[in-house]
Amino acid sequence: MTIRKVAGVDVGSVSTDVVILNQDKEIVSYKVVHSGANSQRAAEDAFREALALGGVERGEIAYVVSTGYGRNRVGFANANVTEISCHARGAHFLFPETRTLIDVGGQDSKVVHLDERGLVTSFAMNDKCAAGTGRFLEVMARALELELDSMGDLFFEAKKELTVSSMCTVFAESEVISLLSQGNNRNDVVAGIHMSIARRVIGLLGRHGLVERLAFTGGVAKNRGAVGAFESLLKTKIMVPEEPQIIGALGAALIALDSCGEMPEKSLPRSVERV
């Protein structure tokens, strides 16, 4: 059977990500867009742009799997799968030695434990509070009058770590402003912010703790300071993908490829052509 191409669509609270794979499990193209208020439209826009970037026609896509909190809103998907399974699959594909996965997105964070086959053995999520998420970092950057992209570098310029004790984003913002008004060095405050995020997420490790090796994914993994904070607290080297934000979509695409392999070519759904 000749398999054409497949796609994974990860609809998150902040970004919607699409990955297109060929039958050799090579990434043809990917696209990340802002989810906005209309997740269905974001999925369609990201999918269309990923197709254009890869020079792929819609008719070449044999199967689409959606994931993320808005997975049920992707009308052109053939199936939807939970984000835990998709993130685990994507991380294990890139780093087969992964046994613990930390994923920190815009408005949630999760810790997933995997076995040697990449199957999920346990997981924990923080999806009720912005603390320990990308949103938390955005609010702190605003309080510090910094560009978000620059915060990670300042972490490594700190002389000491100031404690940011509040886990509530609103109270933490007030705490950061108070630390600055007391004359504390901004870099030291930045270090405290990153360490507070890391401690919050590490608390999700639970009874299983850290099982080597550790992979870090999600938009926050692009932040060098966040990586440094986790490595400092966990005393281990962390594996970070080149593009950590698309791992859920990558896992969804890999599952889509599995689905193609289980079906005769003539029965492959073509719903993507009706978007």
VOPAGU-2260 file (C-alpha; in pm, 1 decimal, decimal comma):
REM VOPAGU-2260
SITE   aa  ch    i         X         Y         Z
SITE  MET   A    0       0,0       0,0       0,0
SITE  THR   A    1     124,4     347,3     -84,9
SITE  ILE   A    2      64,3     593,5     193,8
SITE  ARG   A    3      68,0     956,4      97,7
SITE  LYS   A    4     104,8    1200,9     386,4
SITE  VAL   A    5     -60,9    1254,1     723,0
SITE  ALA   A    6    -114,0    1546,6     958,4
SITE  GLY   A    7    -133,2    1607,9    1331,4
SITE  VAL   A    8    -323,2    1909,1    1467,5
SITE  ASP   A    9    -268,9    2021,6    1827,0
SITE  VAL   A   10    -523,6    2283,7    1935,9
SITE  GLY   A   11    -399,9    2441,0    2256,8
SITE  SER   A   12    -529,6    2732,1    2459,3
SITE  VAL   A   13    -261,0    2966,4    2326,2
SITE  SER   A   14    -128,8    2813,7    2003,7
SITE  THR   A   15    -251,6    2572,1    1740,2
SITE  ASP   A   16      18,5    2360,1    1580,3
SITE  VAL   A   17      13,5    2143,3    1268,4
SITE  VAL   A   18     274,1    1889,2    1157,8
SITE  ILE   A   19     269,1    1711,0     822,2
SITE  LEU   A   20     460,9    1385,2     793,2
SITE  ASN   A   21     546,9    1167,2     497,3
SITE  GLN   A   22     540,7     788,0     504,6
SITE  ASP   A   23     906,9     779,0     612,8
SITE  LYS   A   24     818,2     970,6     930,3
SITE  GLU   A   25     994,9    1281,3     803,3
SITE  ILE   A   26     850,8    1624,2     880,1
SITE  VAL   A   27     740,6    1779,1     552,2
SITE  SER   A   28     630,6    2104,9     713,6
SITE  TYR   A   29     483,7    2251,9    1030,7
SITE  LYS   A   30     302,6    2566,2    1133,7
SITE  VAL   A   31     227,2    2735,2    1465,6
SITE  VAL   A   32     -49,6    2997,3    1486,4
SITE  HIS   A   33    -223,3    3179,8    1769,8
SITE  SER   A   34    -540,4    2996,4    1873,7
SITE  GLY   A   35    -741,1    3308,0    1947,0
SITE  ALA   A   36   -1111,6    3290,6    2025,2
SITE  ASN   A   37   -1201,5    3054,5    1739,7
SITE  SER   A   38   -1010,1    2727,8    1770,5
SITE  GLN   A   39   -1181,8    2576,4    1468,0
SITE  ARG   A   40   -1066,9    2860,8    1245,1
SITE  ALA   A   41    -716,5    2847,8    1395,4
SITE  ALA   A   42    -692,8    2477,5    1310,2
SITE  GLU   A   43    -805,1    2539,0     954,0
SITE  ASP   A   44    -563,4    2832,0     911,9
SITE  ALA   A   45    -267,1    2639,8    1053,3
SITE  PHE   A   46    -347,9    2336,4     839,7
SITE  ARG   A   47    -379,3    2542,6     524,3
SITE  GLU   A   48     -51,9    2723,9     592,1
SITE  ALA   A   49     132,3    2400,2     670,5
SITE  LEU   A   50      10,8    2256,4     340,5
SITE  ALA   A   51     135,3    2564,0     155,6
SITE  LEU   A   52     473,4    2559,2     329,5
SITE  GLY   A   53     524,2    2194,5     236,6
SITE  GLY   A   54     392,3    2230,4    -117,6
SITE  VAL   A   55     130,7    1967,1     -33,4
SITE  GLU   A   56    -217,9    1936,7    -183,3
SITE  ARG   A   57    -505,5    1852,7      47,6
SITE  GLY   A   58    -578,2    1540,6    -150,8
SITE  GLU   A   59    -233,8    1408,2     -57,9
SITE  ILE   A   60    -327,2    1396,0     311,9
SITE  ALA   A   61    -449,6    1047,6     390,9
SITE  TYR   A   62    -534,5    1088,3     759,6
SITE  VAL   A   63    -556,7    1363,8    1022,0
SITE  VAL   A   64    -544,3    1321,5    1400,0
SITE  SER   A   65    -630,4    1611,2    1629,1
SITE  THR   A   66    -526,1    1659,1    1990,1
SITE  GLY   A   67    -522,5    1925,8    2258,9
SITE  TYR   A   68    -806,4    2086,2    2450,8
SITE  GLY   A   69    -979,2    2187,8    2125,1
SITE  ARG   A   70    -935,8    1854,8    1945,6
SITE  ASN   A   71   -1309,3    1800,3    1913,2
SITE  ARG   A   72   -1340,9    2126,6    1722,8
SITE  VAL   A   73   -1124,1    2012,7    1431,1
SITE  GLY   A   74   -1393,6    1921,0    1181,7
SITE  PHE   A   75   -1154,9    1782,9     920,7
SITE  ALA   A   76    -984,4    1537,7    1158,9
SITE  ASN   A   77   -1044,7    1166,3    1110,4
SITE  ALA   A   78    -980,2    1092,7    1478,5
SITE  ASN   A   79    -883,9    1270,0    1799,3
SITE  VAL   A   80    -643,8    1153,6    2070,2
SITE  THR   A   81    -563,9    1295,7    2415,4
SITE  GLU   A   82    -269,9    1532,2    2441,8
SITE  ILE   A   83     -98,3    1309,9    2699,2
SITE  SER   A   84     -67,1    1025,1    2449,1
SITE  CYS   A   85      38,1    1256,8    2165,9
SITE  HIS   A   86     305,5    1439,9    2364,5
SITE  ALA   A   87     443,5    1110,8    2488,4
SITE  ARG   A   88     452,7     969,0    2137,2
SITE  GLY   A   89     623,5    1276,9    1994,3
SITE  ALA   A   90     884,7    1295,8    2269,1
SITE  HIS   A   91     964,4     924,8    2250,0
SITE  PHE   A   92    1000,4     947,9    1871,4
SITE  LEU   A   93    1264,1    1220,0    1902,0
SITE  PHE   A   94    1427,5    1090,1    2218,9
SITE  PRO   A   95    1362,0     714,7    2262,3
SITE  GLU   A   96    1547,8     720,8    2594,7
SITE  THR   A   97    1283,6     952,2    2747,7
SITE  ARG   A   98    1132,9     816,3    3068,8
SITE  THR   A   99    1004,2    1143,5    3213,7
SITE  LEU   A  100     847,6    1418,8    3006,3
SITE  ILE   A  101     779,1    1771,4    3128,6
SITE  ASP   A  102     555,0    1975,9    2901,1
SITE  VAL   A  103     480,7    2338,2    2985,3
SITE  GLY   A  104     243,4    2522,0    2756,5
SITE  GLY   A  105      63,5    2852,7    2760,0
SITE  GLN   A  106    -193,0    2768,0    3026,1
SITE  ASP   A  107    -114,1    2422,5    3157,7
SITE  SER   A  108     176,9    2204,1    3256,6
SITE  LYS   A  109     208,2    1827,8    3270,2
SITE  VAL   A  110     447,7    1556,0    3378,0
SITE  VAL   A  111     433,1    1220,4    3200,1
SITE  HIS   A  112     622,4     901,6    3281,3
SITE  LEU   A  113     694,6     662,2    2994,4
SITE  ASP   A  114     821,1     307,2    2966,2
SITE  GLU   A  115    1088,1     188,0    2722,3
SITE  ARG   A  116     824,4     149,0    2448,6
SITE  GLY   A  117     708,1     508,3    2490,7
SITE  LEU   A  118     380,0     406,8    2653,8
SITE  VAL   A  119     239,8     627,1    2930,4
SITE  THR   A  120     270,3     474,3    3276,3
SITE  SER   A  121     150,5     776,4    3477,6
SITE  PHE   A  122      84,9    1145,6    3437,7
SITE  ALA   A  123     -17,1    1455,9    3629,9
SITE  MET   A  124    -147,1    1789,2    3503,0
SITE  ASN   A  125    -187,9    2142,1    3631,5
SITE  ASP   A  126    -464,5    2289,8    3418,0
SITE  LYS   A  127    -653,8    2481,8    3685,5
SITE  CYS   A  128    -406,8    2763,5    3750,6
SITE  ALA   A  129    -172,4    2973,0    3536,3
SITE  ALA   A  130     115,3    2933,4    3783,2
SITE  GLY   A  131     399,9    2738,0    3628,5
SITE  THR   A  132     289,2    2807,0    3270,8
SITE  GLY   A  133     374,3    3030,7    2978,6
SITE  ARG   A  134      98,9    3269,1    3083,3
SITE  PHE   A  135     271,3    3313,8    3419,5
SITE  LEU   A  136     593,8    3408,5    3237,9
SITE  GLU   A  137     409,8    3656,8    3016,7
SITE  VAL   A  138     258,5    3834,6    3317,0
SITE  MET   A  139     596,0    3848,0    3494,0
SITE  ALA   A  140     767,0    3985,7    3182,0
SITE  ARG   A  141     509,1    4263,0    3169,0
SITE  ALA   A  142     565,2    4346,4    3535,5
SITE  LEU   A  143     940,4    4363,7    3472,0
SITE  GLU   A  144     892,1    4566,2    3152,7
SITE  LEU   A  145    1088,3    4305,3    2959,4
SITE  GLU   A  146    1042,4    4132,5    2629,2
SITE  LEU   A  147     946,8    3773,0    2699,0
SITE  ASP   A  148    1222,8    3639,9    2472,1
SITE  SER   A  149    1491,6    3818,8    2674,1
SITE  MET   A  150    1394,5    3679,4    3015,0
SITE  GLY   A  151    1563,5    3344,9    2962,5
SITE  ASP   A  152    1904,0    3501,8    2903,4
SITE  LEU   A  153    1880,1    3722,5    3213,0
SITE  PHE   A  154    1838,5    3411,4    3430,0
SITE  PHE   A  155    2204,9    3329,2    3370,8
SITE  GLU   A  156    2318,4    3679,7    3465,9
SITE  ALA   A  157    2166,6    3667,8    3814,8
SITE  LYS   A  158    2398,2    3692,2    4116,6
SITE  LYS   A  159    2146,6    3535,7    4351,9
SITE  GLU   A  160    1797,8    3389,6    4348,5
SITE  LEU   A  161    1528,0    3599,8    4505,0
SITE  THR   A  162    1228,7    3403,4    4629,5
SITE  VAL   A  163     897,2    3453,3    4453,5
SITE  SER   A  164     680,5    3263,9    4696,2
SITE  SER   A  165     328,3    3322,7    4567,1
SITE  MET   A  166     194,5    3068,2    4321,5
SITE  CYS   A  167    -103,8    3282,7    4229,7
SITE  THR   A  168     -19,0    3478,1    3915,4
SITE  VAL   A  169    -192,4    3795,3    4037,3
SITE  PHE   A  170     -21,6    3790,9    4378,6
SITE  ALA   A  171     313,3    3692,3    4224,5
SITE  GLU   A  172     296,6    3996,1    3997,7
SITE  SER   A  173     251,7    4218,9    4302,5
SITE  GLU   A  174     536,5    4037,6    4475,1
SITE  VAL   A  175     768,4    4097,1    4179,2
SITE  ILE   A  176     679,5    4467,3    4167,5
SITE  SER   A  177     748,5    4489,1    4541,5
SITE  LEU   A  178    1089,7    4321,4    4503,1
SITE  LEU   A  179    1184,4    4572,9    4234,7
SITE  SER   A  180    1065,3    4867,8    4443,0
SITE  GLN   A  181    1294,8    4748,1    4722,9
SITE  GLY   A  182    1591,7    4800,0    4492,8
SITE  ASN   A  183    1660,0    4435,9    4410,3
SITE  ASN   A  184    1846,5    4355,6    4090,3
SITE  ARG   A  185    1610,6    4272,1    3805,8
SITE  ASN   A  186    1817,4    3971,3    3696,9
SITE  ASP   A  187    1788,0    3823,6    4046,3
SITE  VAL   A  188    1411,6    3868,0    4032,1
SITE  VAL   A  189    1405,9    3694,6    3693,0
SITE  ALA   A  190    1597,5    3401,6    3844,0
SITE  GLY   A  191    1342,4    3376,6    4122,9
SITE  ILE   A  192    1055,7    3371,3    3873,3
SITE  HIS   A  193    1207,4    3087,9    3673,3
SITE  MET   A  194    1289,2    2885,4    3982,8
SITE  SER   A  195     933,7    2927,9    4114,4
SITE  ILE   A  196     795,5    2792,2    3786,5
SITE  ALA   A  197    1031,3    2495,7    3797,2
SITE  ARG   A  198     941,5    2414,5    4157,9
SITE  ARG   A  199     572,0    2430,3    4078,3
SITE  VAL   A  200     602,9    2184,9    3788,9
SITE  ILE   A  201     845,8    1956,5    3969,6
SITE  GLY   A  202     575,9    1916,2    4234,8
SITE  LEU   A  203     379,2    1722,3    3971,2
SITE  LEU   A  204     642,7    1448,1    3960,6
SITE  GLY   A  205     458,0    1278,7    4245,0
SITE  ARG   A  206     550,9     943,1    4389,5
SITE  HIS   A  207     735,5     832,6    4076,3
SITE  GLY   A  208     978,1    1123,7    4099,5
SITE  LEU   A  209    1229,5    1187,1    3825,0
SITE  VAL   A  210    1307,1     881,4    3615,5
SITE  GLU   A  211    1603,0     937,7    3383,3
SITE  ARG   A  212    1612,8    1058,7    3113,5
SITE  LEU   A  213    1412,6    1378,0    3107,2
SITE  ALA   A  214    1272,1    1559,4    2803,0
SITE  PHE   A  215    1124,9    1910,3    2817,7
SITE  THR   A  216     866,0    2022,5    2560,6
SITE  GLY   A  217     607,5    2296,6    2510,5
SITE  GLY   A  218     648,4    2664,2    2434,4
SITE  VAL   A  219     819,4    2736,5    2767,7
SITE  ALA   A  220    1098,5    2493,8    2674,2
SITE  LYS   A  221    1216,7    2761,1    2428,7
SITE  ASN   A  222    1310,6    2970,2    2731,7
SITE  ARG   A  223    1675,4    2906,3    2826,8
SITE  GLY   A  224    1610,1    3024,7    3178,7
SITE  ALA   A  225    1332,5    2773,2    3233,4
SITE  VAL   A  226    1558,3    2491,8    3112,4
SITE  GLY   A  227    1835,7    2617,0    3339,7
SITE  ALA   A  228    1602,6    2631,0    3640,4
SITE  PHE   A  229    1484,6    2273,1    3589,9
SITE  GLU   A  230    1838,8    2147,5    3541,3
SITE  SER   A  231    1953,8    2329,3    3853,7
SITE  LEU   A  232    1680,6    2185,6    4074,0
SITE  LEU   A  233    1675,4    1834,9    3928,6
SITE  LYS   A  234    2053,3    1803,2    3891,8
SITE  THR   A  235    2026,0    1648,3    3548,8
SITE  LYS   A  236    2078,2    1735,7    3183,8
SITE  ILE   A  237    1752,4    1793,1    2998,8
SITE  MET   A  238    1676,8    1696,8    2638,8
SITE  VAL   A  239    1498,9    1976,7    2450,1
SITE  PRO   A  240    1374,6    1934,3    2090,4
SITE  GLU   A  241    1481,0    2184,6    1828,7
SITE  GLU   A  242    1117,2    2298,8    1805,9
SITE  PRO   A  243     960,3    2201,7    2140,8
SITE  GLN   A  244     623,4    2362,8    2067,3
SITE  ILE   A  245     512,8    2110,8    1801,6
SITE  ILE   A  246     567,2    1783,4    1988,1
SITE  GLY   A  247     196,4    1721,4    2050,2
SITE  ALA   A  248     117,7    1773,8    1682,6
SITE  LEU   A  249     411,2    1551,6    1588,4
SITE  GLY   A  250     278,2    1273,4    1810,3
SITE  ALA   A  251     -66,9    1314,0    1659,3
SITE  ALA   A  252      81,2    1284,8    1309,7
SITE  LEU   A  253     269,5     968,3    1407,2
SITE  ILE   A  254     -54,3     816,7    1538,5
SITE  ALA   A  255    -221,8     918,1    1210,7
SITE  LEU   A  256      51,0     730,3    1025,1
SITE  ASP   A  257     -19,3     423,0    1240,0
SITE  SER   A  258    -386,9     448,9    1150,8
SITE  CYS   A  259    -305,2     452,4     780,1
SITE  GLY   A  260    -101,3     138,3     816,4
SITE  GLU   A  261    -397,9     -45,0     962,6
SITE  MET   A  262    -639,1      42,0     679,8
SITE  PRO   A  263    -669,1     -59,5     316,2
SITE  GLU   A  264    -593,3     235,0      89,2
SITE  LYS   A  265    -936,1     245,6     -71,1
SITE  SER   A  266   -1103,1     292,3     267,3
SITE  LEU   A  267    -891,5     587,0     384,9
SITE  PRO   A  268   -1124,0     873,7     484,8
SITE  ARG   A  269   -1101,5    1182,1     265,8
SITE  SER   A  270   -1277,7    1422,6     499,4
SITE  VAL   A  271    -988,6    1667,1     487,4
SITE  GLU   A  272   -1089,3    1759,0     136,3
SITE  ARG   A  273   -1421,4    1889,2     262,0
SITE  VAL   A  274   -1284,2    2157,1     492,5
